[in-house]
Amino acid sequence: MNELISQISSTIFHLSLILAIIMIMIGKAGTPLFGKVLVILIIVNIALNFVGSLPPEQLIIIAIICALFLIFKLKPKRRY
């Protein structure tokens, strides 16, 4: 299980590097979306490294909490 997590973690790291290079090449590196995507990838990467040492029950609870947070945090704000 830990090997799988470390593989996923390194894959995410490489994807974030590739994404950064592509965004810089097409001139979108200064946009807020780029920053958000990169920060999310980095947080996921750190979380996966941290998660490698936790039992599965705690992982499920953490995943549910993160999902709820993202659902409520990323809802578009209504403008009237």
PyMOL Python script that loads the backbone (N, CA, C, O; Angstrom):
from pymol import cmd

cmd.read_pdbstr("""\
ATOM      1  N   MET A   1       0.831  -1.204   0.000  1.00  0.00           N
ATOM      2  CA  MET A   1       0.000   0.000   0.000  1.00  0.00           C
ATOM      3  C   MET A   1       0.873   1.266   0.000  1.00  0.00           C
ATOM      4  O   MET A   1       0.603   2.219  -0.730  1.00  0.00           O
ATOM      5  N   ASN A   2       1.913   1.253   0.824  1.00  0.00           N
ATOM      6  CA  ASN A   2       2.786   2.422   0.887  1.00  0.00           C
ATOM      7  C   ASN A   2       3.503   2.664  -0.427  1.00  0.00           C
ATOM      8  O   ASN A   2       3.740   3.809  -0.812  1.00  0.00           O
ATOM      9  N   GLU A   3       3.850   1.582  -1.115  1.00  0.00           N
ATOM     10  CA  GLU A   3       4.513   1.748  -2.411  1.00  0.00           C
ATOM     11  C   GLU A   3       3.579   2.401  -3.421  1.00  0.00           C
ATOM     12  O   GLU A   3       3.991   3.255  -4.206  1.00  0.00           O
ATOM     13  N   LEU A   4       2.312   1.985  -3.388  1.00  0.00           N
ATOM     14  CA  LEU A   4       1.316   2.568  -4.285  1.00  0.00           C
ATOM     15  C   LEU A   4       1.171   4.062  -4.003  1.00  0.00           C
ATOM     16  O   LEU A   4       1.120   4.874  -4.926  1.00  0.00           O
ATOM     17  N   ILE A   5       1.106   4.413  -2.725  1.00  0.00           N
ATOM     18  CA  ILE A   5       0.955   5.821  -2.351  1.00  0.00           C
ATOM     19  C   ILE A   5       2.157   6.628  -2.814  1.00  0.00           C
ATOM     20  O   ILE A   5       1.999   7.738  -3.322  1.00  0.00           O
ATOM     21  N   SER A   6       3.355   6.083  -2.645  1.00  0.00           N
ATOM     22  CA  SER A   6       4.538   6.842  -3.069  1.00  0.00           C
ATOM     23  C   SER A   6       4.594   6.977  -4.585  1.00  0.00           C
ATOM     24  O   SER A   6       5.060   7.994  -5.100  1.00  0.00           O
ATOM     25  N   GLN A   7       4.122   5.959  -5.303  1.00  0.00           N
ATOM     26  CA  GLN A   7       4.067   6.069  -6.769  1.00  0.00           C
ATOM     27  C   GLN A   7       3.081   7.155  -7.198  1.00  0.00           C
ATOM     28  O   GLN A   7       3.376   7.970  -8.071  1.00  0.00           O
ATOM     29  N   ILE A   8       1.903   7.150  -6.565  1.00  0.00           N
ATOM     30  CA  ILE A   8       0.895   8.167  -6.884  1.00  0.00           C
ATOM     31  C   ILE A   8       1.445   9.551  -6.566  1.00  0.00           C
ATOM     32  O   ILE A   8       1.265  10.495  -7.335  1.00  0.00           O
ATOM     33  N   SER A   9       2.115   9.658  -5.428  1.00  0.00           N
ATOM     34  CA  SER A   9       2.677  10.938  -5.003  1.00  0.00           C
ATOM     35  C   SER A   9       3.697  11.458  -6.012  1.00  0.00           C
ATOM     36  O   SER A   9       3.668  12.632  -6.383  1.00  0.00           O
ATOM     37  N   SER A  10       4.594  10.586  -6.452  1.00  0.00           N
ATOM     38  CA  SER A  10       5.603  11.042  -7.413  1.00  0.00           C
ATOM     39  C   SER A  10       4.966  11.359  -8.763  1.00  0.00           C
ATOM     40  O   SER A  10       5.416  12.266  -9.463  1.00  0.00           O
ATOM     41  N   THR A  11       3.922  10.619  -9.132  1.00  0.00           N
ATOM     42  CA  THR A  11       3.215  10.914 -10.377  1.00  0.00           C
ATOM     43  C   THR A  11       2.579  12.292 -10.315  1.00  0.00           C
ATOM     44  O   THR A  11       2.663  13.059 -11.274  1.00  0.00           O
ATOM     45  N   ILE A  12       1.939  12.616  -9.187  1.00  0.00           N
ATOM     46  CA  ILE A  12       1.319  13.932  -9.029  1.00  0.00           C
ATOM     47  C   ILE A  12       2.376  15.029  -9.091  1.00  0.00           C
ATOM     48  O   ILE A  12       2.158  16.086  -9.683  1.00  0.00           O
ATOM     49  N   PHE A  13       3.520  14.764  -8.473  1.00  0.00           N
ATOM     50  CA  PHE A  13       4.609  15.746  -8.503  1.00  0.00           C
ATOM     51  C   PHE A  13       5.052  16.008  -9.932  1.00  0.00           C
ATOM     52  O   PHE A  13       5.218  17.157 -10.340  1.00  0.00           O
ATOM     53  N   HIS A  14       5.244  14.930 -10.695  1.00  0.00           N
ATOM     54  CA  HIS A  14       5.664  15.097 -12.086  1.00  0.00           C
ATOM     55  C   HIS A  14       4.591  15.802 -12.916  1.00  0.00           C
ATOM     56  O   HIS A  14       4.906  16.644 -13.758  1.00  0.00           O
ATOM     57  N   LEU A  15       3.320  15.455 -12.675  1.00  0.00           N
ATOM     58  CA  LEU A  15       2.233  16.117 -13.400  1.00  0.00           C
ATOM     59  C   LEU A  15       2.208  17.610 -13.096  1.00  0.00           C
ATOM     60  O   LEU A  15       1.978  18.427 -13.988  1.00  0.00           O
ATOM     61  N   SER A  16       2.448  17.966 -11.824  1.00  0.00           N
ATOM     62  CA  SER A  16       2.432  19.394 -11.490  1.00  0.00           C
ATOM     63  C   SER A  16       3.595  20.118 -12.154  1.00  0.00           C
ATOM     64  O   SER A  16       3.443  21.262 -12.585  1.00  0.00           O
ATOM     65  N   LEU A  17       4.752  19.469 -12.244  1.00  0.00           N
ATOM     66  CA  LEU A  17       5.881  20.087 -12.951  1.00  0.00           C
ATOM     67  C   LEU A  17       5.557  20.279 -14.430  1.00  0.00           C
ATOM     68  O   LEU A  17       5.810  21.344 -14.993  1.00  0.00           O
ATOM     69  N   ILE A  18       4.997  19.241 -15.057  1.00  0.00           N
ATOM     70  CA  ILE A  18       4.638  19.323 -16.478  1.00  0.00           C
ATOM     71  C   ILE A  18       3.603  20.422 -16.694  1.00  0.00           C
ATOM     72  O   ILE A  18       3.703  21.207 -17.638  1.00  0.00           O
ATOM     73  N   LEU A  19       2.601  20.469 -15.804  1.00  0.00           N
ATOM     74  CA  LEU A  19       1.559  21.490 -15.907  1.00  0.00           C
ATOM     75  C   LEU A  19       2.161  22.885 -15.793  1.00  0.00           C
ATOM     76  O   LEU A  19       1.793  23.788 -16.544  1.00  0.00           O
ATOM     77  N   ALA A  20       3.090  23.060 -14.851  1.00  0.00           N
ATOM     78  CA  ALA A  20       3.733  24.369 -14.685  1.00  0.00           C
ATOM     79  C   ALA A  20       4.478  24.771 -15.955  1.00  0.00           C
ATOM     80  O   ALA A  20       4.391  25.918 -16.393  1.00  0.00           O
ATOM     81  N   ILE A  21       5.200  23.839 -16.538  1.00  0.00           N
ATOM     82  CA  ILE A  21       5.961  24.136 -17.760  1.00  0.00           C
ATOM     83  C   ILE A  21       5.018  24.498 -18.902  1.00  0.00           C
ATOM     84  O   ILE A  21       5.265  25.457 -19.634  1.00  0.00           O
ATOM     85  N   ILE A  22       3.926  23.725 -19.060  1.00  0.00           N
ATOM     86  CA  ILE A  22       2.965  24.004 -20.136  1.00  0.00           C
ATOM     87  C   ILE A  22       2.329  25.378 -19.941  1.00  0.00           C
ATOM     88  O   ILE A  22       2.222  26.155 -20.889  1.00  0.00           O
ATOM     89  N   MET A  23       1.901  25.681 -18.699  1.00  0.00           N
ATOM     90  CA  MET A  23       1.253  26.966 -18.435  1.00  0.00           C
ATOM     91  C   MET A  23       2.213  28.131 -18.706  1.00  0.00           C
ATOM     92  O   MET A  23       1.805  29.164 -19.237  1.00  0.00           O
ATOM     93  N   ILE A  24       3.476  27.961 -18.342  1.00  0.00           N
ATOM     94  CA  ILE A  24       4.456  29.021 -18.603  1.00  0.00           C
ATOM     95  C   ILE A  24       4.636  29.198 -20.109  1.00  0.00           C
ATOM     96  O   ILE A  24       4.744  30.323 -20.598  1.00  0.00           O
ATOM     97  N   MET A  25       4.668  28.076 -20.846  1.00  0.00           N
ATOM     98  CA  MET A  25       4.875  28.153 -22.300  1.00  0.00           C
ATOM     99  C   MET A  25       3.709  28.834 -22.999  1.00  0.00           C
ATOM    100  O   MET A  25       3.924  29.570 -23.962  1.00  0.00           O
ATOM    101  N   ILE A  26       2.468  28.608 -22.539  1.00  0.00           N
ATOM    102  CA  ILE A  26       1.328  29.239 -23.215  1.00  0.00           C
ATOM    103  C   ILE A  26       0.983  30.591 -22.595  1.00  0.00           C
ATOM    104  O   ILE A  26       0.010  31.229 -22.999  1.00  0.00           O
ATOM    105  N   GLY A  27       1.773  31.027 -21.620  1.00  0.00           N
ATOM    106  CA  GLY A  27       1.587  32.364 -21.075  1.00  0.00           C
ATOM    107  C   GLY A  27       0.487  32.496 -20.052  1.00  0.00           C
ATOM    108  O   GLY A  27      -0.013  33.599 -19.829  1.00  0.00           O
ATOM    109  N   LYS A  28       0.092  31.403 -19.420  1.00  0.00           N
ATOM    110  CA  LYS A  28      -0.987  31.470 -18.435  1.00  0.00           C
ATOM    111  C   LYS A  28      -0.464  31.347 -17.001  1.00  0.00           C
ATOM    112  O   LYS A  28      -1.248  31.159 -16.071  1.00  0.00           O
ATOM    113  N   ALA A  29       0.845  31.451 -16.821  1.00  0.00           N
ATOM    114  CA  ALA A  29       1.428  31.194 -15.501  1.00  0.00           C
ATOM    115  C   ALA A  29       1.040  32.247 -14.471  1.00  0.00           C
ATOM    116  O   ALA A  29       1.128  31.992 -13.270  1.00  0.00           O
ATOM    117  N   GLY A  30       0.608  33.439 -14.923  1.00  0.00           N
ATOM    118  CA  GLY A  30       0.272  34.478 -13.967  1.00  0.00           C
ATOM    119  C   GLY A  30      -1.169  34.445 -13.499  1.00  0.00           C
ATOM    120  O   GLY A  30      -1.537  35.211 -12.608  1.00  0.00           O
ATOM    121  N   THR A  31      -1.989  33.589 -14.067  1.00  0.00           N
ATOM    122  CA  THR A  31      -3.414  33.589 -13.745  1.00  0.00           C
ATOM    123  C   THR A  31      -3.673  32.928 -12.394  1.00  0.00           C
ATOM    124  O   THR A  31      -2.916  32.054 -11.975  1.00  0.00           O
ATOM    125  N   PRO A  32      -4.739  33.343 -11.714  1.00  0.00           N
ATOM    126  CA  PRO A  32      -5.070  32.764 -10.412  1.00  0.00           C
ATOM    127  C   PRO A  32      -5.343  31.261 -10.485  1.00  0.00           C
ATOM    128  O   PRO A  32      -5.020  30.520  -9.557  1.00  0.00           O
ATOM    129  N   LEU A  33      -5.940  30.814 -11.595  1.00  0.00           N
ATOM    130  CA  LEU A  33      -6.251  29.388 -11.746  1.00  0.00           C
ATOM    131  C   LEU A  33      -4.979  28.555 -11.684  1.00  0.00           C
ATOM    132  O   LEU A  33      -4.958  27.491 -11.064  1.00  0.00           O
ATOM    133  N   PHE A  34      -3.937  29.028 -12.314  1.00  0.00           N
ATOM    134  CA  PHE A  34      -2.654  28.320 -12.311  1.00  0.00           C
ATOM    135  C   PHE A  34      -2.150  28.143 -10.884  1.00  0.00           C
ATOM    136  O   PHE A  34      -1.721  27.057 -10.495  1.00  0.00           O
ATOM    137  N   GLY A  35      -2.207  29.222 -10.114  1.00  0.00           N
ATOM    138  CA  GLY A  35      -1.762  29.161  -8.724  1.00  0.00           C
ATOM    139  C   GLY A  35      -2.581  28.174  -7.917  1.00  0.00           C
ATOM    140  O   GLY A  35      -2.036  27.389  -7.141  1.00  0.00           O
ATOM    141  N   LYS A  36      -3.907  28.218  -8.104  1.00  0.00           N
ATOM    142  CA  LYS A  36      -4.790  27.315  -7.354  1.00  0.00           C
ATOM    143  C   LYS A  36      -4.490  25.864  -7.695  1.00  0.00           C
ATOM    144  O   LYS A  36      -4.371  25.025  -6.802  1.00  0.00           O
ATOM    145  N   VAL A  37      -4.366  25.566  -8.983  1.00  0.00           N
ATOM    146  CA  VAL A  37      -4.113  24.186  -9.404  1.00  0.00           C
ATOM    147  C   VAL A  37      -2.793  23.691  -8.837  1.00  0.00           C
ATOM    148  O   VAL A  37      -2.707  22.567  -8.342  1.00  0.00           O
ATOM    149  N   LEU A  38      -1.766  24.528  -8.909  1.00  0.00           N
ATOM    150  CA  LEU A  38      -0.455  24.132  -8.408  1.00  0.00           C
ATOM    151  C   LEU A  38      -0.479  23.909  -6.899  1.00  0.00           C
ATOM    152  O   LEU A  38       0.095  22.942  -6.398  1.00  0.00           O
ATOM    153  N   VAL A  39      -1.150  24.811  -6.178  1.00  0.00           N
ATOM    154  CA  VAL A  39      -1.236  24.667  -4.720  1.00  0.00           C
ATOM    155  C   VAL A  39      -1.993  23.399  -4.356  1.00  0.00           C
ATOM    156  O   VAL A  39      -1.591  22.679  -3.442  1.00  0.00           O
ATOM    157  N   ILE A  40      -3.095  23.116  -5.068  1.00  0.00           N
ATOM    158  CA  ILE A  40      -3.865  21.900  -4.790  1.00  0.00           C
ATOM    159  C   ILE A  40      -3.008  20.667  -5.037  1.00  0.00           C
ATOM    160  O   ILE A  40      -3.020  19.736  -4.231  1.00  0.00           O
ATOM    161  N   LEU A  41      -2.261  20.647  -6.144  1.00  0.00           N
ATOM    162  CA  LEU A  41      -1.396  19.503  -6.429  1.00  0.00           C
ATOM    163  C   LEU A  41      -0.326  19.329  -5.357  1.00  0.00           C
ATOM    164  O   LEU A  41      -0.031  18.206  -4.950  1.00  0.00           O
ATOM    165  N   ILE A  42       0.248  20.423  -4.905  1.00  0.00           N
ATOM    166  CA  ILE A  42       1.285  20.335  -3.869  1.00  0.00           C
ATOM    167  C   ILE A  42       0.686  19.829  -2.559  1.00  0.00           C
ATOM    168  O   ILE A  42       1.284  18.994  -1.880  1.00  0.00           O
ATOM    169  N   ILE A  43      -0.505  20.339  -2.204  1.00  0.00           N
ATOM    170  CA  ILE A  43      -1.155  19.897  -0.964  1.00  0.00           C
ATOM    171  C   ILE A  43      -1.484  18.410  -1.039  1.00  0.00           C
ATOM    172  O   ILE A  43      -1.275  17.670  -0.077  1.00  0.00           O
ATOM    173  N   VAL A  44      -2.003  17.973  -2.198  1.00  0.00           N
ATOM    174  CA  VAL A  44      -2.321  16.549  -2.367  1.00  0.00           C
ATOM    175  C   VAL A  44      -1.053  15.714  -2.229  1.00  0.00           C
ATOM    176  O   VAL A  44      -1.070  14.647  -1.615  1.00  0.00           O
ATOM    177  N   ASN A  45       0.040  16.199  -2.798  1.00  0.00           N
ATOM    178  CA  ASN A  45       1.308  15.488  -2.724  1.00  0.00           C
ATOM    179  C   ASN A  45       1.774  15.328  -1.278  1.00  0.00           C
ATOM    180  O   ASN A  45       2.147  14.234  -0.856  1.00  0.00           O
ATOM    181  N   ILE A  46       1.749  16.428  -0.523  1.00  0.00           N
ATOM    182  CA  ILE A  46       2.145  16.381   0.888  1.00  0.00           C
ATOM    183  C   ILE A  46       1.204  15.464   1.663  1.00  0.00           C
ATOM    184  O   ILE A  46       1.636  14.673   2.501  1.00  0.00           O
ATOM    185  N   ALA A  47      -0.093  15.586   1.367  1.00  0.00           N
ATOM    186  CA  ALA A  47      -1.080  14.763   2.069  1.00  0.00           C
ATOM    187  C   ALA A  47      -0.835  13.277   1.816  1.00  0.00           C
ATOM    188  O   ALA A  47      -0.940  12.462   2.733  1.00  0.00           O
ATOM    189  N   LEU A  48      -0.510  12.929   0.575  1.00  0.00           N
ATOM    190  CA  LEU A  48      -0.256  11.515   0.267  1.00  0.00           C
ATOM    191  C   LEU A  48       0.955  10.998   1.024  1.00  0.00           C
ATOM    192  O   LEU A  48       0.953   9.864   1.502  1.00  0.00           O
ATOM    193  N   ASN A  49       1.990  11.823   1.137  1.00  0.00           N
ATOM    194  CA  ASN A  49       3.166  11.403   1.899  1.00  0.00           C
ATOM    195  C   ASN A  49       2.824  11.221   3.370  1.00  0.00           C
ATOM    196  O   ASN A  49       3.316  10.297   4.019  1.00  0.00           O
ATOM    197  N   PHE A  50       1.979  12.104   3.896  1.00  0.00           N
ATOM    198  CA  PHE A  50       1.567  12.029   5.292  1.00  0.00           C
ATOM    199  C   PHE A  50       0.658  10.829   5.523  1.00  0.00           C
ATOM    200  O   PHE A  50       0.723  10.158   6.553  1.00  0.00           O
ATOM    201  N   VAL A  51      -0.200  10.581   4.519  1.00  0.00           N
ATOM    202  CA  VAL A  51      -1.218   9.544   4.608  1.00  0.00           C
ATOM    203  C   VAL A  51      -0.603   8.142   4.595  1.00  0.00           C
ATOM    204  O   VAL A  51      -1.209   7.191   5.089  1.00  0.00           O
ATOM    205  N   GLY A  52       0.585   8.020   4.036  1.00  0.00           N
ATOM    206  CA  GLY A  52       1.223   6.716   3.962  1.00  0.00           C
ATOM    207  C   GLY A  52       1.408   6.052   5.309  1.00  0.00           C
ATOM    208  O   GLY A  52       1.589   4.837   5.381  1.00  0.00           O
ATOM    209  N   SER A  53       1.366   6.838   6.387  1.00  0.00           N
ATOM    210  CA  SER A  53       1.617   6.291   7.715  1.00  0.00           C
ATOM    211  C   SER A  53       0.344   6.140   8.549  1.00  0.00           C
ATOM    212  O   SER A  53       0.425   5.830   9.738  1.00  0.00           O
ATOM    213  N   LEU A  54      -0.836   6.355   7.942  1.00  0.00           N
ATOM    214  CA  LEU A  54      -2.087   6.275   8.702  1.00  0.00           C
ATOM    215  C   LEU A  54      -2.866   5.002   8.366  1.00  0.00           C
ATOM    216  O   LEU A  54      -2.764   4.487   7.252  1.00  0.00           O
ATOM    217  N   PRO A  55      -3.641   4.496   9.323  1.00  0.00           N
ATOM    218  CA  PRO A  55      -4.515   3.350   9.034  1.00  0.00           C
ATOM    219  C   PRO A  55      -5.699   3.755   8.139  1.00  0.00           C
ATOM    220  O   PRO A  55      -6.090   4.922   8.122  1.00  0.00           O
ATOM    221  N   PRO A  56      -6.263   2.799   7.403  1.00  0.00           N
ATOM    222  CA  PRO A  56      -7.327   3.100   6.408  1.00  0.00           C
ATOM    223  C   PRO A  56      -8.564   3.777   6.988  1.00  0.00           C
ATOM    224  O   PRO A  56      -9.190   4.586   6.303  1.00  0.00           O
ATOM    225  N   GLU A  57      -8.937   3.466   8.243  1.00  0.00           N
ATOM    226  CA  GLU A  57     -10.148   4.080   8.812  1.00  0.00           C
ATOM    227  C   GLU A  57      -9.983   5.585   8.921  1.00  0.00           C
ATOM    228  O   GLU A  57     -10.902   6.344   8.614  1.00  0.00           O
ATOM    229  N   GLN A  58      -8.806   6.012   9.361  1.00  0.00           N
ATOM    230  CA  GLN A  58      -8.553   7.448   9.482  1.00  0.00           C
ATOM    231  C   GLN A  58      -8.496   8.105   8.109  1.00  0.00           C
ATOM    232  O   GLN A  58      -8.921   9.249   7.947  1.00  0.00           O
ATOM    233  N   LEU A  59      -7.978   7.393   7.135  1.00  0.00           N
ATOM    234  CA  LEU A  59      -7.898   7.946   5.778  1.00  0.00           C
ATOM    235  C   LEU A  59      -9.285   8.269   5.243  1.00  0.00           C
ATOM    236  O   LEU A  59      -9.500   9.322   4.642  1.00  0.00           O
ATOM    237  N   ILE A  60     -10.228   7.350   5.469  1.00  0.00           N
ATOM    238  CA  ILE A  60     -11.592   7.544   4.976  1.00  0.00           C
ATOM    239  C   ILE A  60     -12.201   8.781   5.632  1.00  0.00           C
ATOM    240  O   ILE A  60     -12.849   9.585   4.962  1.00  0.00           O
ATOM    241  N   ILE A  61     -11.995   8.934   6.937  1.00  0.00           N
ATOM    242  CA  ILE A  61     -12.543  10.088   7.650  1.00  0.00           C
ATOM    243  C   ILE A  61     -11.925  11.389   7.120  1.00  0.00           C
ATOM    244  O   ILE A  61     -12.634  12.366   6.881  1.00  0.00           O
ATOM    245  N   ILE A  62     -10.612  11.391   6.940  1.00  0.00           N
ATOM    246  CA  ILE A  62      -9.933  12.587   6.420  1.00  0.00           C
ATOM    247  C   ILE A  62     -10.431  12.917   5.016  1.00  0.00           C
ATOM    248  O   ILE A  62     -10.645  14.084   4.689  1.00  0.00           O
ATOM    249  N   ALA A  63     -10.616  11.885   4.183  1.00  0.00           N
ATOM    250  CA  ALA A  63     -11.094  12.109   2.815  1.00  0.00           C
ATOM    251  C   ALA A  63     -12.486  12.729   2.817  1.00  0.00           C
ATOM    252  O   ALA A  63     -12.766  13.634   2.030  1.00  0.00           O
ATOM    253  N   ILE A  64     -13.361  12.243   3.701  1.00  0.00           N
ATOM    254  CA  ILE A  64     -14.722  12.788   3.770  1.00  0.00           C
ATOM    255  C   ILE A  64     -14.688  14.252   4.213  1.00  0.00           C
ATOM    256  O   ILE A  64     -15.387  15.094   3.649  1.00  0.00           O
ATOM    257  N   ILE A  65     -13.872  14.548   5.225  1.00  0.00           N
ATOM    258  CA  ILE A  65     -13.764  15.933   5.710  1.00  0.00           C
ATOM    259  C   ILE A  65     -13.248  16.850   4.604  1.00  0.00           C
ATOM    260  O   ILE A  65     -13.784  17.938   4.394  1.00  0.00           O
ATOM    261  N   CYS A  66     -12.200  16.404   3.892  1.00  0.00           N
ATOM    262  CA  CYS A  66     -11.635  17.215   2.799  1.00  0.00           C
ATOM    263  C   CYS A  66     -12.664  17.431   1.691  1.00  0.00           C
ATOM    264  O   CYS A  66     -12.782  18.531   1.152  1.00  0.00           O
ATOM    265  N   ALA A  67     -13.402  16.383   1.357  1.00  0.00           N
ATOM    266  CA  ALA A  67     -14.407  16.499   0.298  1.00  0.00           C
ATOM    267  C   ALA A  67     -15.484  17.506   0.688  1.00  0.00           C
ATOM    268  O   ALA A  67     -15.873  18.347  -0.123  1.00  0.00           O
ATOM    269  N   LEU A  68     -15.966  17.422   1.922  1.00  0.00           N
ATOM    270  CA  LEU A  68     -16.984  18.373   2.376  1.00  0.00           C
ATOM    271  C   LEU A  68     -16.439  19.800   2.351  1.00  0.00           C
ATOM    272  O   LEU A  68     -17.125  20.728   1.922  1.00  0.00           O
ATOM    273  N   PHE A  69     -15.204  19.965   2.813  1.00  0.00           N
ATOM    274  CA  PHE A  69     -14.592  21.291   2.812  1.00  0.00           C
ATOM    275  C   PHE A  69     -14.527  21.847   1.393  1.00  0.00           C
ATOM    276  O   PHE A  69     -14.889  22.999   1.152  1.00  0.00           O
ATOM    277  N   LEU A  70     -14.056  21.007   0.443  1.00  0.00           N
ATOM    278  CA  LEU A  70     -13.926  21.470  -0.940  1.00  0.00           C
ATOM    279  C   LEU A  70     -15.278  21.792  -1.548  1.00  0.00           C
ATOM    280  O   LEU A  70     -15.415  22.771  -2.282  1.00  0.00           O
ATOM    281  N   ILE A  71     -16.290  20.963  -1.243  1.00  0.00           N
ATOM    282  CA  ILE A  71     -17.624  21.214  -1.802  1.00  0.00           C
ATOM    283  C   ILE A  71     -18.136  22.574  -1.345  1.00  0.00           C
ATOM    284  O   ILE A  71     -18.653  23.353  -2.146  1.00  0.00           O
ATOM    285  N   PHE A  72     -17.989  22.854  -0.047  1.00  0.00           N
ATOM    286  CA  PHE A  72     -18.527  24.119   0.463  1.00  0.00           C
ATOM    287  C   PHE A  72     -17.628  25.307   0.148  1.00  0.00           C
ATOM    288  O   PHE A  72     -18.111  26.435   0.046  1.00  0.00           O
ATOM    289  N   LYS A  73     -16.332  25.071  -0.008  1.00  0.00           N
ATOM    290  CA  LYS A  73     -15.397  26.162  -0.256  1.00  0.00           C
ATOM    291  C   LYS A  73     -15.414  26.582  -1.727  1.00  0.00           C
ATOM    292  O   LYS A  73     -15.277  27.766  -2.036  1.00  0.00           O
ATOM    293  N   LEU A  74     -15.582  25.613  -2.635  1.00  0.00           N
ATOM    294  CA  LEU A  74     -15.450  25.905  -4.060  1.00  0.00           C
ATOM    295  C   LEU A  74     -16.771  26.248  -4.740  1.00  0.00           C
ATOM    296  O   LEU A  74     -16.811  26.468  -5.951  1.00  0.00           O
ATOM    297  N   LYS A  75     -17.877  26.295  -3.941  1.00  0.00           N
ATOM    298  CA  LYS A  75     -19.143  26.680  -4.551  1.00  0.00           C
ATOM    299  C   LYS A  75     -19.032  28.104  -5.077  1.00  0.00           C
ATOM    300  O   LYS A  75     -18.511  28.978  -4.385  1.00  0.00           O
ATOM    301  N   PRO A  76     -19.513  28.348  -6.288  1.00  0.00           N
ATOM    302  CA  PRO A  76     -19.413  29.712  -6.823  1.00  0.00           C
ATOM    303  C   PRO A  76     -20.254  30.681  -5.994  1.00  0.00           C
ATOM    304  O   PRO A  76     -21.369  30.360  -5.582  1.00  0.00           O
ATOM    305  N   LYS A  77     -19.706  31.855  -5.761  1.00  0.00           N
ATOM    306  CA  LYS A  77     -20.435  32.862  -4.992  1.00  0.00           C
ATOM    307  C   LYS A  77     -21.486  33.491  -5.891  1.00  0.00           C
ATOM    308  O   LYS A  77     -21.215  33.850  -7.037  1.00  0.00           O
ATOM    309  N   ARG A  78     -22.696  33.619  -5.344  1.00  0.00           N
ATOM    310  CA  ARG A  78     -23.775  34.225  -6.131  1.00  0.00           C
ATOM    311  C   ARG A  78     -23.617  35.746  -6.128  1.00  0.00           C
ATOM    312  O   ARG A  78     -23.353  36.367  -5.098  1.00  0.00           O
ATOM    313  N   ARG A  79     -23.787  36.313  -7.308  1.00  0.00           N
ATOM    314  CA  ARG A  79     -23.730  37.776  -7.412  1.00  0.00           C
ATOM    315  C   ARG A  79     -25.107  38.278  -7.833  1.00  0.00           C
ATOM    316  O   ARG A  79     -25.707  37.790  -8.790  1.00  0.00           O
ATOM    317  N   TYR A  80     -25.575  39.250  -7.098  1.00  0.00           N
ATOM    318  CA  TYR A  80     -26.891  39.796  -7.404  1.00  0.00           C
ATOM    319  C   TYR A  80     -26.767  41.187  -8.007  1.00  0.00           C
ATOM    320  O   TYR A  80     -27.777  41.811  -8.331  1.00  0.00           O
TER     321      TYR A  80
END
""", "prot")
cmd.dss("prot")
cmd.show_as("cartoon", "prot")
cmd.util.cbc("prot")
cmd.orient("prot")
